[in-house]
Amino acid sequence: MGAVNWNAEMNHGSRGSYFDGKLIEYIGWCLAGWLVTVCTLGICYPWSVVMIYRWKAEHTVVNGQRLRFEGSAVSLFGHWIKWLLLSVITLGIYGFWVFIKLEQWKAKNTFFQ
């Protein structure tokens, strides 16, 4: 194994991978998402998920290429309703797959800029 060159990884001009988001921004987005979700009794939860994930993607660079997230809250809302109905029909069993379905949806809507 080769030695890790920490200076090269911290150099944002390199082809390395890094995340450049700030904690205060993350806290702000999470609070905004929580507030919207609570004020709408959970109806706008998909909007909160999209908003926070878009922020994460926009601050992530993989091999020198920044990510871009193109998913919409309306699209996720449609999936969310479908997943909720499937969970109710299967007495909650489908709920175990919802996390995986959400991650698949995020991946499908995430691209390199």
PASEBA-1860 file (N, C-alpha, C; in nm, 3 decimals):
! residues 113
1> MGAVNWNA> 0.083/-0.119/0.000/0.000/0.000/0.000/0.087/0.125/0.000 ~ 0.043/0.224/-0.072/0.117/0.348/-0.076/0.077/0.440/0.039 ~ 0.160/0.536/0.066/0.131/0.633/0.172/0.024/0.730/0.124 ~ -0.056/0.774/0.215/-0.162/0.870/0.183/-0.101/1.009/0.180 ~ -0.124/1.082/0.075/-0.076/1.218/0.062/-0.189/1.311/0.103 ~ -0.191/1.349/0.230/-0.300/1.431/0.283/-0.304/1.567/0.217 ~ -0.189/1.623/0.182/-0.188/1.755/0.119/-0.255/1.750/-0.017 ~ -0.236/1.642/-0.092/-0.299/1.630/-0.224/-0.449/1.617/-0.209
9> EMNHGSRG> -0.494/1.545/-0.105/-0.638/1.528/-0.087/-0.704/1.658/-0.045 ~ -0.634/1.743/0.025/-0.691/1.870/0.070/-0.687/1.975/-0.040 ~ -0.608/1.952/-0.145/-0.599/2.045/-0.255/-0.723/2.027/-0.344 ~ -0.814/2.120/-0.335/-0.941/2.106/-0.408/-0.924/2.118/-0.558 ~ -0.808/2.158/-0.605/-0.783/2.166/-0.747/-0.742/2.031/-0.805 ~ -0.714/1.934/-0.721/-0.672/1.802/-0.770/-0.794/1.722/-0.815 ~ -0.770/1.602/-0.864/-0.878/1.516/-0.909/-0.930/1.431/-0.795 ~ -0.905/1.469/-0.673/-0.948/1.393/-0.557/-1.097/1.408/-0.531
17> SYFDGKLI> -1.141/1.340/-0.428/-1.281/1.346/-0.386/-1.289/1.417/-0.251 ~ -1.389/1.501/-0.236/-1.405/1.573/-0.110/-1.547/1.625/-0.097 ~ -1.578/1.670/0.023/-1.707/1.732/0.053/-1.677/1.869/0.110 ~ -1.734/1.976/0.052/-1.700/2.111/0.097/-1.817/2.184/0.163 ~ -1.917/2.111/0.209/-2.027/2.172/0.280/-1.986/2.214/0.420 ~ -2.056/2.310/0.475/-2.027/2.363/0.609/-2.134/2.318/0.707 ~ -2.095/2.297/0.831/-2.186/2.250/0.934/-2.305/2.345/0.953 ~ -2.280/2.474/0.957/-2.388/2.571/0.979/-2.491/2.566/0.867
25> EYIGWCLA> -2.444/2.543/0.742/-2.537/2.528/0.630/-2.623/2.404/0.647 ~ -2.558/2.294/0.686/-2.630/2.168/0.705/-2.736/2.182/0.814 ~ -2.699/2.245/0.923/-2.795/2.267/1.032/-2.912/2.351/0.982 ~ -2.882/2.455/0.906/-2.989/2.542/0.852/-3.084/2.466/0.761 ~ -3.029/2.385/0.669/-3.114/2.307/0.577/-3.197/2.205/0.653 ~ -3.135/2.141/0.753/-3.210/2.042/0.833/-3.322/2.108/0.912 ~ -3.295/2.224/0.970/-3.400/2.296/1.043/-3.513/2.340/0.950 ~ -3.476/2.389/0.833/-3.578/2.430/0.735/-3.662/2.310/0.693
33> GWLVTVCT> -3.596/2.197/0.666/-3.669/2.076/0.628/-3.760/2.027/0.739 ~ -3.711/2.030/0.861/-3.791/1.987/0.976/-3.912/2.078/0.993 ~ -3.889/2.210/0.982/-3.997/2.306/0.999/-4.106/2.287/0.893 ~ -4.066/2.270/0.769/-4.163/2.250/0.660/-4.239/2.119/0.682 ~ -4.169/2.014/0.723/-4.234/1.885/0.746/-4.335/1.894/0.860 ~ -4.296/1.956/0.969/-4.385/1.967/1.084/-4.505/2.057/1.053 ~ -4.481/2.170/0.989/-4.591/2.264/0.959/-4.692/2.209/0.859 ~ -4.650/2.113/0.776/-4.742/2.055/0.678/-4.787/1.915/0.721
41> LGICYPWS> -4.761/1.880/0.846/-4.799/1.750/0.902/-4.742/1.633/0.820 ~ -4.622/1.653/0.768/-4.553/1.547/0.696/-4.577/1.542/0.547 ~ -4.673/1.620/0.499/-4.705/1.616/0.356/-4.587/1.661/0.270 ~ -4.512/1.759/0.317/-4.399/1.810/0.240/-4.266/1.746/0.277 ~ -4.270/1.630/0.341/-4.146/1.560/0.374/-4.062/1.531/0.249 ~ -4.120/1.489/0.137/-4.039/1.468/0.016/-3.963/1.594/-0.027 ~ -4.025/1.711/-0.010/-3.957/1.836/-0.043/-3.834/1.853/0.047 ~ -3.848/1.820/0.174/-3.738/1.829/0.268/-3.624/1.735/0.228
49> VVMIYRWK> -3.657/1.612/0.192/-3.556/1.515/0.150/-3.481/1.566/0.028 ~ -3.555/1.616/-0.071/-3.494/1.665/-0.195/-3.404/1.786/-0.166 ~ -3.451/1.876/-0.085/-3.377/1.997/-0.052/-3.243/1.963/0.015 ~ -3.245/1.875/0.112/-3.123/1.839/0.185/-3.030/1.756/0.096 ~ -3.085/1.663/0.021/-2.999/1.581/-0.065/-2.936/1.664/-0.176 ~ -3.009/1.761/-0.229/-2.952/1.849/-0.333/-2.834/1.927/-0.276 ~ -2.847/1.975/-0.152/-2.738/2.047/-0.088/-2.616/1.956/-0.074 ~ -2.639/1.832/-0.029/-2.528/1.737/-0.013/-2.460/1.710/-0.147
57> AEHTVVNG> -2.537/1.687/-0.251/-2.480/1.657/-0.383/-2.401/1.775/-0.437 ~ -2.453/1.896/-0.421/-2.386/2.014/-0.473/-2.253/2.042/-0.404 ~ -2.233/1.985/-0.287/-2.108/2.006/-0.212/-2.019/1.882/-0.214 ~ -2.049/1.786/-0.301/-1.969/1.664/-0.311/-1.896/1.661/-0.445 ~ -1.767/1.633/-0.438/-1.683/1.620/-0.557/-1.623/1.480/-0.555 ~ -1.639/1.405/-0.663/-1.585/1.270/-0.676/-1.489/1.268/-0.795 ~ -1.365/1.233/-0.769/-1.262/1.231/-0.873/-1.257/1.361/-0.952 ~ -1.268/1.472/-0.882/-1.258/1.603/-0.945/-1.385/1.651/-1.013
65> QRLRFEGS> -1.492/1.574/-1.008/-1.618/1.615/-1.072/-1.725/1.636/-0.966 ~ -1.787/1.753/-0.970/-1.892/1.786/-0.874/-2.021/1.714/-0.914 ~ -2.097/1.671/-0.812/-2.224/1.605/-0.838/-2.336/1.706/-0.858 ~ -2.440/1.663/-0.926/-2.559/1.746/-0.950/-2.680/1.656/-0.925 ~ -2.776/1.704/-0.851/-2.897/1.628/-0.823/-3.013/1.691/-0.895 ~ -3.087/1.611/-0.975/-3.196/1.665/-1.057/-3.334/1.613/-1.014 ~ -3.342/1.542/-0.904/-3.471/1.492/-0.858/-3.562/1.606/-0.814 ~ -3.691/1.584/-0.823/-3.786/1.687/-0.781/-3.874/1.633/-0.668
73> AVSLFGHW> -3.924/1.724/-0.587/-4.012/1.686/-0.477/-4.141/1.625/-0.530 ~ -4.190/1.672/-0.643/-4.314/1.618/-0.701/-4.294/1.473/-0.741 ~ -4.180/1.444/-0.803/-4.150/1.306/-0.841/-4.139/1.216/-0.718 ~ -4.067/1.263/-0.617/-4.052/1.184/-0.495/-4.186/1.167/-0.425 ~ -4.271/1.269/-0.428/-4.402/1.260/-0.363/-4.484/1.146/-0.423 ~ -4.479/1.132/-0.556/-4.550/1.022/-0.621/-4.500/0.887/-0.574 ~ -4.368/0.872/-0.565/-4.311/0.747/-0.514/-4.348/0.727/-0.367 ~ -4.345/0.836/-0.291/-4.373/0.829/-0.147/-4.515/0.776/-0.123
81> IKWLLLSV> -4.611/0.824/-0.201/-4.750/0.777/-0.188/-4.758/0.629/-0.222 ~ -4.693/0.589/-0.330/-4.692/0.448/-0.371/-4.631/0.361/-0.260 ~ -4.517/0.405/-0.206/-4.451/0.328/-0.100/-4.537/0.321/0.026 ~ -4.606/0.429/0.057/-4.694/0.431/0.174/-4.809/0.331/0.155 ~ -4.870/0.333/0.038/-4.980/0.239/0.011/-4.933/0.095/0.016 ~ -4.816/0.066/-0.042/-4.763/-0.070/-0.037/-4.731/-0.112/0.106 ~ -4.685/-0.018/0.186/-4.658/-0.049/0.327/-4.785/-0.081/0.403 ~ -4.891/-0.005/0.375/-5.020/-0.029/0.442/-5.077/-0.163/0.398
89> ITLGIYGF> -5.074/-0.192/0.268/-5.129/-0.316/0.214/-5.056/-0.438/0.271 ~ -4.923/-0.425/0.288/-4.845/-0.539/0.338/-4.827/-0.535/0.490 ~ -4.909/-0.456/0.557/-4.904/-0.443/0.703/-4.765/-0.401/0.752 ~ -4.701/-0.312/0.679/-4.573/-0.255/0.719/-4.451/-0.328/0.667 ~ -4.468/-0.444/0.610/-4.353/-0.522/0.564/-4.277/-0.448/0.454 ~ -4.348/-0.384/0.361/-4.281/-0.314/0.252/-4.197/-0.197/0.305 ~ -4.228/-0.149/0.423/-4.152/-0.040/0.483/-4.004/-0.070/0.494 ~ -3.968/-0.197/0.505/-3.827/-0.234/0.512/-3.754/-0.201/0.381
97> WVFIKLEQ> -3.825/-0.196/0.270/-3.766/-0.169/0.140/-3.767/-0.020/0.106 ~ -3.840/0.060/0.179/-3.852/0.202/0.145/-3.717/0.271/0.148 ~ -3.632/0.242/0.247/-3.500/0.305/0.252/-3.420/0.273/0.126 ~ -3.423/0.148/0.082/-3.350/0.108/-0.039/-3.410/0.177/-0.161 ~ -3.541/0.182/-0.171/-3.607/0.249/-0.284/-3.570/0.397/-0.289 ~ -3.563/0.460/-0.171/-3.526/0.602/-0.166/-3.382/0.621/-0.212 ~ -3.291/0.535/-0.169/-3.151/0.544/-0.213/-3.140/0.520/-0.364 ~ -3.218/0.426/-0.418/-3.217/0.402/-0.563/-3.267/0.524/-0.638
105> WKAKNTFF> -3.371/0.588/-0.586/-3.426/0.708/-0.649/-3.323/0.820/-0.647 ~ -3.253/0.837/-0.535/-3.149/0.940/-0.526/-3.040/0.913/-0.629 ~ -2.993/0.789/-0.636/-2.885/0.754/-0.730/-2.928/0.777/-0.874 ~ -3.052/0.743/-0.906/-3.105/0.760/-1.042/-3.108/0.907/-1.084 ~ -3.120/0.996/-0.986/-3.132/1.139/-1.014/-3.006/1.219/-0.983 ~ -2.894/1.150/-0.962/-2.768/1.217/-0.931/-2.671/1.196/-1.047 ~ -2.611/1.305/-1.093/-2.523/1.302/-1.210/-2.397/1.383/-1.182 ~ -2.297/1.367/-1.270/-2.180/1.455/-1.266/-2.211/1.580/-1.346
113> Q> -2.161/1.693/-1.300/-2.183/1.818/-1.374/-2.099/1.819/-1.499
END
